[in-house]
Amino acid sequence: MARIKEFDRDKALDLAMGVFREHGFDGTSTEMLVKAMKIGRQSLYDTFGDKWALYRLAVERYATAETEAHIRELRGSERAIEGISAMMDRVVAEADRACLGVNSICEFGQSRPDLTEVHLAADHRLRHAARECVRQAQDAGDVDRSASEDAVIDFLIASIAGIRIAARGGAGQEALQSLGRLALRALMPR
């Protein structure tokens, strides 16, 4: 009887996530996945299902980790504006690594309800934390009060996506830092 090869499921999922981050769903072959994950094709199917199921799990894992990281930054400073700034600084610092969240939205939009569900759950969590932070920053006079909390949050999320897309398109660190600073400046009271 053949011995079943054991592997760390979470580590394999992280490795698959890296491939999907770089190549997207359509650009990733099953061969690329099994090579990166260091598992056999049958192990991939037995453990994760098909390529789409693996992709969805990778996007969900990525979205959860990114959302938690954003929330930590938002809540990690005494002043709310410093938390917002820290979140943007983190985005700029890590923008050279492909963003699976932004890339999956660009690749699929809302055409896949199961993937849209993942994005909406992460978006809801981030918006909830950001709303509290934006409200505090507005109350402190650090963020323009004439804009609604939702408008400020929409702008921050669009800025994050824009920075990540600019990085993917080849923008250098100086340009990305400038985008981050301009986004923060746009929030200031007039």
Residue frames as a rotation matrix with the C-alpha (Angstrom) as fourth column:
MET 1
0.584 0.812 0.000 0.00
0.812 -0.584 0.000 0.00
0.000 0.000 -1.000 0.00
ALA 2
-0.162 -0.634 0.756 1.37
0.581 -0.681 -0.446 3.40
0.798 0.367 0.479 -0.97
ARG 3
-0.357 -0.057 -0.932 2.11
0.878 -0.360 -0.314 5.82
-0.318 -0.931 0.179 1.83
ILE 4
0.634 0.629 0.450 0.04
0.717 -0.696 -0.038 9.01
0.289 0.347 -0.892 1.72
LYS 5
-0.501 -0.836 0.223 2.30
0.718 -0.545 -0.432 12.03
0.482 -0.056 0.874 1.53
GLU 6
0.447 0.621 -0.644 1.43
0.872 -0.463 0.159 14.59
-0.199 -0.633 -0.748 4.16
PHE 7
-0.528 -0.571 0.628 1.87
0.645 -0.751 -0.141 18.32
0.553 0.331 0.765 3.73
ASP 8
-0.642 0.255 -0.723 1.00
0.481 -0.601 -0.638 21.50
-0.598 -0.757 0.263 5.55
ARG 9
0.076 0.799 0.596 -2.31
0.996 -0.035 -0.080 22.64
-0.043 0.600 -0.799 4.04
ASP 10
0.798 0.250 -0.548 -1.88
0.332 -0.942 0.053 26.27
-0.503 -0.224 -0.835 5.16
LYS 11
-0.146 -0.928 -0.342 1.65
-0.107 -0.328 0.938 26.47
-0.983 0.173 -0.052 3.80
ALA 12
-0.616 -0.017 0.788 0.51
0.706 0.432 0.561 24.98
-0.350 0.902 -0.254 0.49
LEU 13
0.476 0.859 0.191 -2.35
0.874 -0.438 -0.209 27.50
-0.095 0.266 -0.959 0.35
ASP 14
0.556 -0.364 -0.747 0.08
0.000 -0.899 0.438 30.36
-0.831 -0.243 -0.500 1.01
LEU 15
-0.564 -0.808 0.167 2.30
0.124 0.117 0.985 29.12
-0.816 0.577 0.035 -1.81
ALA 16
-0.264 0.580 0.770 -0.68
0.963 0.208 0.174 28.94
-0.059 0.787 -0.614 -4.16
MET 17
0.702 0.526 -0.481 -1.67
0.549 -0.829 -0.105 32.43
-0.454 -0.190 -0.870 -3.09
GLY 18
-0.021 -0.819 -0.573 1.76
-0.083 -0.570 0.818 33.67
-0.996 0.064 -0.056 -4.19
VAL 19
-0.771 -0.216 0.599 1.32
0.518 0.334 0.787 32.17
-0.371 0.917 -0.145 -7.64
PHE 20
0.145 0.918 0.370 -2.17
0.988 -0.154 -0.006 33.62
0.052 0.367 -0.929 -8.03
ARG 21
0.506 -0.025 -0.862 -0.95
0.321 -0.922 0.215 37.02
-0.801 -0.385 -0.459 -6.81
GLU 22
-0.405 -0.828 -0.388 1.64
-0.135 -0.366 0.921 37.14
-0.904 0.426 0.037 -9.54
HIS 23
-0.990 -0.113 0.085 -0.22
0.046 0.307 0.951 35.49
-0.134 0.945 -0.298 -12.42
GLY 24
-0.355 0.930 -0.095 -3.94
-0.928 -0.363 -0.079 35.80
-0.108 0.060 0.992 -11.72
PHE 25
0.193 0.526 0.828 -6.40
-0.376 0.819 -0.433 32.97
-0.906 -0.228 0.356 -12.17
ASP 26
0.960 0.270 -0.074 -6.24
-0.159 0.307 -0.939 32.68
-0.230 0.913 0.337 -15.94
GLY 27
0.464 -0.857 -0.225 -2.46
-0.725 -0.221 -0.652 33.07
0.509 0.466 -0.724 -16.03
THR 28
-0.305 -0.526 0.794 -1.92
-0.895 0.444 -0.049 30.26
-0.327 -0.725 -0.606 -13.53
SER 29
0.027 0.259 -0.966 -1.77
-0.597 0.779 0.192 26.67
0.802 0.571 0.175 -14.70
THR 30
0.944 0.305 0.127 -2.33
-0.297 0.615 0.730 23.65
0.144 -0.727 0.671 -12.51
GLU 31
0.522 -0.827 -0.208 1.27
0.661 0.546 -0.515 22.67
0.539 0.131 0.832 -13.25
MET 32
-0.219 -0.574 0.789 2.49
-0.098 -0.792 -0.603 26.00
0.971 -0.209 0.117 -11.87
LEU 33
0.433 0.499 0.751 0.46
-0.781 -0.208 0.588 25.40
0.450 -0.841 0.300 -8.72
VAL 34
0.987 -0.039 -0.158 1.63
0.103 0.901 0.421 21.85
0.126 -0.431 0.893 -8.01
LYS 35
0.188 -0.979 0.076 5.23
0.614 0.057 -0.787 22.91
0.766 0.194 0.612 -8.62
ALA 36
-0.259 -0.264 0.929 5.00
-0.374 -0.860 -0.348 25.92
0.891 -0.438 0.124 -6.30
MET 37
0.498 0.585 0.640 2.99
-0.816 0.067 0.575 24.07
0.294 -0.808 0.511 -3.65
LYS 38
-0.583 -0.808 -0.084 5.33
-0.765 0.580 -0.279 21.04
0.274 -0.098 -0.957 -3.83
ILE 39
-0.241 0.574 0.782 2.42
-0.388 0.682 -0.620 18.62
-0.890 -0.453 0.058 -3.90
GLY 40
-0.881 -0.010 0.473 1.04
0.368 0.615 0.698 16.21
-0.298 0.789 -0.538 -6.45
ARG 41
-0.785 0.620 0.005 -1.83
-0.385 -0.493 0.780 17.07
0.486 0.610 0.626 -8.75
GLN 42
-0.117 0.781 -0.613 -4.10
0.359 0.609 0.707 14.54
0.926 -0.137 -0.352 -7.03
SER 43
-0.438 -0.105 -0.893 -3.25
0.898 -0.097 -0.430 15.99
-0.042 -0.990 0.137 -3.59
LEU 44
-0.991 0.104 -0.086 -4.23
-0.112 -0.990 0.089 19.41
-0.076 0.098 0.992 -4.87
TYR 45
-0.443 0.877 -0.184 -7.60
-0.384 0.000 0.923 18.13
0.810 0.480 0.337 -6.08
ASP 46
-0.098 0.395 -0.913 -8.21
0.648 0.722 0.243 15.94
0.755 -0.568 -0.327 -3.01
THR 47
-0.527 -0.229 -0.818 -7.39
0.832 -0.338 -0.441 18.75
-0.175 -0.913 0.369 -0.58
PHE 48
-0.747 0.099 -0.658 -8.64
-0.011 -0.991 -0.136 21.89
-0.665 -0.094 0.741 -2.31
GLY 49
0.429 0.873 0.231 -11.00
0.266 0.122 -0.956 20.73
-0.863 0.471 -0.180 -5.04
ASP 50
0.504 -0.215 0.836 -10.50
0.859 0.028 -0.511 22.26
0.086 0.976 0.198 -8.46
LYS 51
-0.530 -0.794 0.297 -8.39
0.784 -0.593 -0.186 25.27
0.324 0.135 0.936 -9.45
TRP 52
-0.123 0.560 0.819 -11.30
-0.011 -0.826 0.563 27.67
0.992 0.061 0.108 -8.90
ALA 53
0.837 0.440 -0.325 -11.92
0.276 0.174 0.945 26.40
0.473 -0.881 0.024 -5.36
LEU 54
0.120 -0.889 -0.442 -8.22
0.990 0.073 0.120 26.82
-0.075 -0.452 0.889 -4.58
TYR 55
-0.575 -0.302 0.760 -8.25
0.503 -0.863 0.037 30.32
0.645 0.404 0.648 -6.05
ARG 56
0.341 0.801 0.491 -11.28
-0.042 -0.509 0.860 31.33
0.939 -0.314 -0.140 -4.03
LEU 57
0.786 -0.127 -0.604 -9.65
0.609 0.323 0.724 30.00
0.103 -0.938 0.332 -0.84
ALA 58
-0.279 -0.960 0.011 -6.46
0.958 -0.279 -0.072 31.90
0.072 -0.010 0.997 -1.67
VAL 59
-0.391 0.211 0.896 -8.37
0.182 -0.936 0.300 35.15
0.902 0.280 0.327 -2.26
GLU 60
0.706 0.708 0.005 -10.31
0.087 -0.093 0.992 34.64
0.703 -0.700 -0.127 0.98
ARG 61
0.484 -0.617 -0.620 -7.12
0.872 0.278 0.404 34.00
-0.077 -0.736 0.672 2.96
TYR 62
-0.548 -0.712 0.439 -5.42
0.770 -0.635 -0.069 36.99
0.327 0.300 0.896 1.37
ALA 63
-0.061 0.624 0.779 -8.42
0.068 -0.776 0.627 39.29
0.996 0.091 0.005 1.93
THR 64
0.839 0.366 -0.402 -8.65
0.377 0.140 0.916 38.27
0.391 -0.920 -0.020 5.57
ALA 65
0.128 -0.890 -0.437 -4.96
0.975 0.032 0.221 38.88
-0.183 -0.454 0.872 6.21
GLU 66
-0.622 -0.357 0.697 -4.92
0.576 -0.812 0.098 42.22
0.531 0.462 0.710 4.37
THR 67
0.299 0.816 0.494 -8.06
0.084 -0.538 0.838 43.45
0.951 -0.209 -0.229 6.09
GLU 68
0.786 -0.059 -0.615 -6.65
0.613 0.204 0.764 42.53
0.080 -0.977 0.197 9.50
ALA 69
-0.277 -0.959 -0.059 -3.38
0.959 -0.280 0.049 44.32
-0.064 -0.043 0.997 8.66
HIS 70
-0.411 0.209 0.887 -5.26
0.293 -0.891 0.346 47.46
0.863 0.402 0.305 7.59
ILE 71
0.662 0.746 0.064 -7.37
0.134 -0.203 0.970 47.41
0.737 -0.634 -0.234 10.75
ARG 72
0.419 -0.604 -0.678 -4.27
0.904 0.208 0.374 46.95
-0.085 -0.769 0.633 12.96
GLU 73
-0.635 -0.684 0.360 -2.74
0.730 -0.683 -0.009 50.05
0.252 0.257 0.933 11.37
LEU 74
-0.091 0.693 0.715 -5.95
0.129 -0.704 0.699 52.06
0.988 0.155 -0.025 11.68
ARG 75
0.845 0.534 -0.021 -6.25
0.042 -0.028 0.999 51.24
0.532 -0.845 -0.046 15.37
GLY 76
0.402 -0.783 -0.476 -2.55
0.853 0.509 -0.117 51.23
0.334 -0.359 0.872 16.21
SER 77
-0.650 -0.636 0.417 -2.06
0.462 -0.766 -0.447 54.93
0.604 -0.098 0.791 16.95
GLU 78
-0.634 0.383 -0.672 -3.37
0.593 -0.317 -0.740 57.27
-0.496 -0.868 -0.026 19.58
ARG 79
-0.306 0.499 -0.810 -4.66
-0.492 -0.812 -0.314 59.77
-0.815 0.303 0.494 17.00
ALA 80
0.461 0.621 0.634 -6.97
0.216 0.614 -0.759 58.49
-0.861 0.487 0.149 14.29
ILE 81
0.877 -0.156 -0.454 -5.23
-0.473 -0.446 -0.760 60.44
-0.084 0.881 -0.465 11.51
GLU 82
-0.167 -0.979 0.119 -1.98
-0.951 0.192 0.244 58.71
-0.262 -0.073 -0.962 12.46
GLY 83
-0.181 0.203 0.962 -3.73
-0.041 0.976 -0.213 55.36
-0.983 -0.078 -0.168 12.05
ILE 84
0.864 0.499 0.064 -4.98
0.082 -0.014 -0.997 56.36
-0.497 0.866 -0.054 8.61
SER 85
0.537 -0.752 -0.383 -1.47
-0.843 -0.466 -0.267 57.54
0.022 0.467 -0.884 7.72
ALA 86
-0.340 -0.675 0.655 0.06
-0.685 0.655 0.319 54.29
-0.644 -0.340 -0.685 9.00
MET 87
0.323 0.534 0.782 -2.35
0.214 0.763 -0.610 52.26
-0.922 0.364 0.132 6.87
MET 88
0.980 0.039 -0.197 -1.41
-0.171 -0.354 -0.920 54.26
-0.105 0.934 -0.340 3.77
ASP 89
0.171 -0.985 -0.008 2.30
-0.973 -0.170 0.155 53.98
-0.154 -0.019 -0.988 4.60
ARG 90
-0.203 -0.183 0.962 1.93
-0.264 0.956 0.126 50.21
-0.943 -0.228 -0.242 4.84
VAL 91
0.750 0.537 0.387 0.21
0.249 0.312 -0.917 50.07
-0.613 0.784 0.100 1.46
VAL 92
0.794 -0.510 -0.330 3.00
-0.597 -0.556 -0.578 52.11
0.111 0.656 -0.747 -0.13
ALA 93
-0.069 -0.902 0.425 5.73
-0.911 0.231 0.342 50.04
-0.407 -0.364 -0.838 1.54
GLU 94
-0.376 -0.028 0.926 4.23
-0.032 0.999 0.017 46.76
-0.926 -0.023 -0.376 0.31
ALA 95
0.507 0.694 -0.511 2.93
-0.481 -0.263 -0.836 47.94
-0.715 0.670 0.201 -3.06
ASP 96
-0.273 -0.679 -0.681 5.74
-0.959 0.139 0.245 46.20
-0.072 0.721 -0.690 -4.92
ARG 97
-0.933 0.064 0.355 4.05
0.032 0.995 -0.096 42.88
-0.359 -0.078 -0.930 -4.12
ALA 98
-0.722 0.689 -0.064 1.04
-0.139 -0.054 0.989 42.12
0.678 0.722 0.135 -6.28
CYS 99
-0.679 0.592 0.434 -2.30
-0.621 -0.148 -0.770 42.52
-0.391 -0.792 0.468 -4.51
LEU 100
-0.935 0.337 0.112 -4.50
0.355 0.863 0.360 39.48
0.024 0.376 -0.926 -4.96
GLY 101
-0.201 0.907 -0.371 -7.57
0.575 -0.198 -0.794 41.45
-0.793 -0.373 -0.481 -3.88
VAL 102
0.037 0.152 -0.988 -7.21
-0.513 -0.846 -0.149 44.22
-0.858 0.512 0.047 -6.46
ASN 103
-0.806 -0.426 -0.412 -6.04
-0.563 0.334 0.756 41.79
-0.184 0.841 -0.508 -9.13
SER 104
-0.801 0.545 0.248 -9.01
0.545 0.835 -0.075 39.47
-0.248 0.075 -0.966 -8.61
ILE 105
0.122 0.841 -0.528 -11.44
0.284 -0.539 -0.793 42.39
-0.951 -0.053 -0.304 -8.83
CYS 106
-0.172 -0.265 -0.949 -9.75
-0.759 -0.578 0.299 43.55
-0.628 0.771 -0.101 -12.05
GLU 107
-0.954 -0.279 -0.110 -9.84
-0.287 0.739 0.609 40.02
-0.089 0.613 -0.785 -13.46
PHE 108
-0.738 0.673 -0.058 -13.42
0.654 0.734 0.183 39.10
0.165 0.097 -0.981 -12.53
GLY 109
-0.634 0.552 0.541 -15.29
-0.427 -0.834 0.349 42.25
0.644 -0.010 0.765 -11.46
GLN 110
-0.421 0.579 0.699 -18.54
-0.769 0.180 -0.613 40.95
-0.480 -0.795 0.369 -10.01
SER 111
-0.049 0.390 -0.919 -18.99
-0.877 0.423 0.227 38.12
0.477 0.818 0.322 -12.50
ARG 112
-0.365 -0.117 -0.924 -18.36
0.181 0.964 -0.194 35.40
0.913 -0.238 -0.331 -9.90
PRO 113
0.500 0.694 0.518 -20.82
-0.335 -0.397 0.855 35.66
0.799 -0.601 0.033 -6.97
ASP 114
0.812 -0.217 -0.542 -18.73
0.549 0.599 0.583 33.43
0.198 -0.771 0.605 -4.67
LEU 115
-0.294 -0.953 0.066 -15.70
0.904 -0.300 -0.304 35.69
0.309 -0.030 0.951 -5.19
THR 116
-0.228 0.318 0.920 -17.79
-0.029 -0.947 0.320 38.85
0.973 0.046 0.226 -4.85
GLU 117
0.813 0.551 -0.189 -18.99
0.108 0.176 0.978 37.49
0.573 -0.816 0.083 -1.50
VAL 118
0.263 -0.818 -0.512 -15.36
0.963 0.252 0.093 37.25
0.053 -0.518 0.854 -0.31
HIS 119
-0.608 -0.524 0.597 -14.63
0.561 -0.815 -0.144 40.82
0.562 0.247 0.789 -1.40
LEU 120
0.126 0.756 0.643 -17.80
-0.129 -0.630 0.766 42.19
0.984 -0.180 0.018 0.18
ALA 121
0.798 0.129 -0.589 -17.06
0.510 0.378 0.773 40.52
0.323 -0.917 0.236 3.53
ALA 122
-0.179 -0.942 -0.284 -13.56
0.984 -0.175 -0.039 42.02
-0.013 -0.287 0.958 3.63
ASP 123
-0.546 0.039 0.837 -14.87
0.304 -0.922 0.241 45.39
0.781 0.386 0.492 2.47
HIS 124
0.542 0.832 0.118 -17.53
0.107 -0.208 0.972 45.39
0.833 -0.514 -0.202 5.21
ARG 125
0.593 -0.378 -0.711 -14.96
0.805 0.269 0.528 44.69
-0.008 -0.886 0.464 7.94
LEU 126
-0.516 -0.845 0.138 -12.55
0.851 -0.524 -0.027 47.33
0.095 0.103 0.990 6.69
ARG 127
-0.312 0.472 0.825 -15.27
0.169 -0.827 0.537 49.95
0.935 0.306 0.178 6.27
HIS 128
0.730 0.594 -0.338 -16.54
0.400 0.029 0.916 49.33
0.554 -0.804 -0.216 9.79
ALA 129
0.249 -0.736 -0.629 -13.08
0.916 -0.032 0.400 49.94
-0.314 -0.676 0.666 11.29
ALA 130
-0.665 -0.529 0.527 -12.35
0.702 -0.684 0.200 52.84
0.255 0.503 0.826 8.96
ARG 131
0.176 0.821 0.543 -15.67
0.378 -0.566 0.733 54.54
0.909 0.076 -0.410 9.76
GLU 132
0.795 0.065 -0.603 -14.76
0.607 -0.097 0.789 54.70
-0.007 -0.993 -0.116 13.44
CYS 133
-0.155 -0.967 -0.202 -11.30
0.881 -0.228 0.414 56.05
-0.446 -0.114 0.888 12.60
VAL 134
-0.544 0.012 0.839 -12.55
0.612 -0.679 0.406 58.64
0.574 0.734 0.362 10.10
ARG 135
0.568 0.814 0.123 -15.19
0.442 -0.428 0.788 59.84
0.694 -0.393 -0.603 12.56
GLN 136
0.597 -0.419 -0.685 -12.53
0.701 -0.145 0.699 60.33
-0.392 -0.897 0.207 15.22
ALA 137
-0.508 -0.831 0.228 -10.22
0.829 -0.398 0.394 62.13
-0.236 0.389 0.891 12.78
GLN 138
-0.204 0.525 0.826 -13.06
0.502 -0.668 0.549 64.43
0.840 0.527 -0.128 11.72
ASP 139
0.797 0.526 -0.297 -13.98
0.493 -0.282 0.823 65.13
0.349 -0.802 -0.484 15.34
ALA 140
0.268 -0.804 -0.531 -10.33
0.751 -0.171 0.638 66.02
-0.604 -0.570 0.558 16.03
GLY 141
0.743 0.082 -0.664 -10.31
-0.231 -0.900 -0.369 68.39
-0.628 0.428 -0.650 13.05
ASP 142
-0.299 -0.946 0.128 -7.70
-0.262 0.210 0.942 66.33
-0.918 0.248 -0.311 11.17
VAL 143
-0.784 0.163 0.600 -10.02
0.598 0.461 0.656 65.26
-0.169 0.872 -0.459 8.32
ASP 144
-0.896 0.439 0.065 -12.39
-0.357 -0.799 0.485 67.52
0.265 0.411 0.872 6.40
ARG 145
-0.698 0.694 0.174 -15.85
0.103 0.338 -0.936 67.40
-0.708 -0.635 -0.308 7.96
SER 146
-0.164 0.680 -0.715 -17.61
-0.825 -0.492 -0.279 68.51
-0.541 0.544 0.641 4.78
ALA 147
-0.407 -0.009 -0.913 -17.10
-0.662 0.692 0.288 65.04
0.630 0.722 -0.288 3.28
SER 148
0.680 0.681 0.272 -19.23
-0.701 0.496 0.513 62.21
0.214 -0.539 0.814 4.58
GLU 149
0.075 -0.624 0.778 -17.53
-0.652 0.559 0.512 59.32
-0.754 -0.546 -0.365 6.36
ASP 150
0.535 0.196 0.822 -18.51
0.338 0.842 -0.420 57.04
-0.775 0.502 0.384 3.48
ALA 151
0.981 -0.191 0.040 -17.03
-0.048 -0.433 -0.900 59.42
0.190 0.881 -0.434 0.90
VAL 152
0.325 -0.907 0.268 -13.74
-0.942 -0.287 0.171 59.55
-0.078 -0.308 -0.948 2.82
ILE 153
0.064 -0.255 0.965 -13.66
-0.298 0.918 0.262 55.75
-0.952 -0.305 -0.017 3.10
ASP 154
0.846 0.270 0.459 -14.47
0.346 0.376 -0.860 55.34
-0.405 0.886 0.225 -0.61
PHE 155
0.813 -0.580 -0.058 -11.61
-0.497 -0.639 -0.587 57.72
0.303 0.506 -0.808 -1.41
LEU 156
0.092 -0.809 0.581 -9.16
-0.883 0.203 0.423 55.84
-0.460 -0.552 -0.696 0.84
ILE 157
0.268 0.070 0.961 -10.07
0.094 0.991 -0.099 52.47
-0.959 0.117 0.259 -0.67
ALA 158
0.966 0.074 0.246 -9.79
0.252 -0.078 -0.965 53.87
-0.052 0.994 -0.094 -4.20
SER 159
0.586 -0.809 0.052 -6.42
-0.799 -0.587 -0.131 55.40
0.137 0.035 -0.990 -3.28
ILE 160
0.056 -0.532 0.845 -5.18
-0.530 0.701 0.477 52.07
-0.846 -0.474 -0.243 -1.95
ALA 161
0.567 0.220 0.794 -6.24
0.459 0.716 -0.526 50.32
-0.684 0.663 0.305 -5.17
GLY 162
0.985 -0.171 0.022 -4.71
-0.085 -0.594 -0.800 53.08
0.150 0.786 -0.600 -7.26
ILE 163
0.315 -0.916 0.249 -1.38
-0.911 -0.218 0.350 52.86
-0.267 -0.337 -0.903 -5.46
ARG 164
0.020 -0.285 0.958 -1.30
-0.148 0.947 0.285 49.10
-0.989 -0.148 -0.023 -5.93
ILE 165
0.776 0.278 0.566 -2.19
0.500 0.275 -0.821 49.34
-0.384 0.920 0.074 -9.60
ALA 166
0.842 -0.530 -0.103 0.44
-0.522 -0.751 -0.406 52.05
0.138 0.395 -0.908 -10.11
ALA 167
0.066 -0.842 0.536 3.03
-0.757 0.308 0.577 49.80
-0.650 -0.444 -0.617 -8.49
ARG 168
0.252 0.115 0.961 1.99
0.306 0.933 -0.192 46.87
-0.918 0.342 0.200 -10.67
GLY 169
0.935 0.166 0.314 2.38
0.350 -0.275 -0.895 49.18
-0.062 0.947 -0.315 -13.67
GLY 170
0.244 -0.956 0.162 5.96
0.847 0.129 -0.516 49.98
0.473 0.263 0.841 -12.70
ALA 171
0.680 0.003 0.733 5.72
-0.202 -0.961 0.191 53.15
0.705 -0.278 -0.652 -10.59
GLY 172
-0.300 -0.899 -0.320 8.76
0.279 0.238 -0.930 53.56
0.912 -0.369 0.180 -8.36
GLN 173
-0.177 0.172 -0.969 8.80
0.972 0.185 -0.144 53.98
0.155 -0.967 -0.200 -4.61
GLU 174
-0.904 -0.201 -0.377 9.09
0.279 -0.946 -0.164 57.78
-0.324 -0.253 0.912 -4.83
ALA 175
-0.724 0.690 -0.009 5.98
-0.364 -0.371 0.854 58.02
0.586 0.622 0.520 -7.02
LEU 176
-0.080 0.703 -0.707 4.06
0.514 0.637 0.575 55.67
0.854 -0.317 -0.412 -4.71
GLN 177
-0.482 -0.159 -0.862 5.04
0.860 -0.276 -0.430 57.68
-0.169 -0.948 0.270 -1.65
SER 178
-0.989 0.124 -0.081 3.86
-0.140 -0.961 0.238 60.82
-0.049 0.247 0.968 -3.42
LEU 179
-0.392 0.896 -0.210 0.50
-0.097 0.186 0.978 59.19
0.915 0.403 0.014 -4.16
GLY 180
-0.079 0.316 -0.945 0.15
0.879 0.470 0.084 58.22
0.471 -0.824 -0.315 -0.50
ARG 181
-0.748 -0.262 -0.610 0.99
0.554 -0.752 -0.356 61.74
-0.366 -0.604 0.708 0.69
LEU 182
-0.897 0.440 0.036 -1.41
-0.313 -0.691 0.652 63.31
0.312 0.574 0.757 -1.80
ALA 183
-0.188 0.856 -0.481 -4.20
0.353 0.516 0.780 61.01
0.916 -0.023 -0.399 -0.66
LEU 184
-0.186 0.075 -0.980 -3.68
0.982 -0.007 -0.187 62.09
-0.021 -0.997 -0.072 2.95
ARG 185
-0.930 -0.211 -0.300 -3.44
0.213 -0.977 0.026 65.75
-0.299 -0.040 0.953 1.96
ALA 186
-0.686 0.721 0.097 -6.77
-0.067 -0.196 0.978 65.47
0.725 0.664 0.183 0.13
LEU 187
-0.012 0.698 -0.716 -8.43
0.776 0.458 0.434 64.52
0.631 -0.550 -0.547 3.42
MET 188
-0.734 -0.410 -0.541 -7.25
0.675 -0.529 -0.515 67.61
-0.075 -0.743 0.665 5.29
PRO 189
0.274 0.846 -0.457 -9.71
0.736 -0.490 -0.467 70.33
-0.619 -0.208 -0.757 6.27
ARG 190
0.004 -0.188 0.982 -9.98
0.886 -0.455 -0.091 73.14
0.464 0.870 0.165 3.75
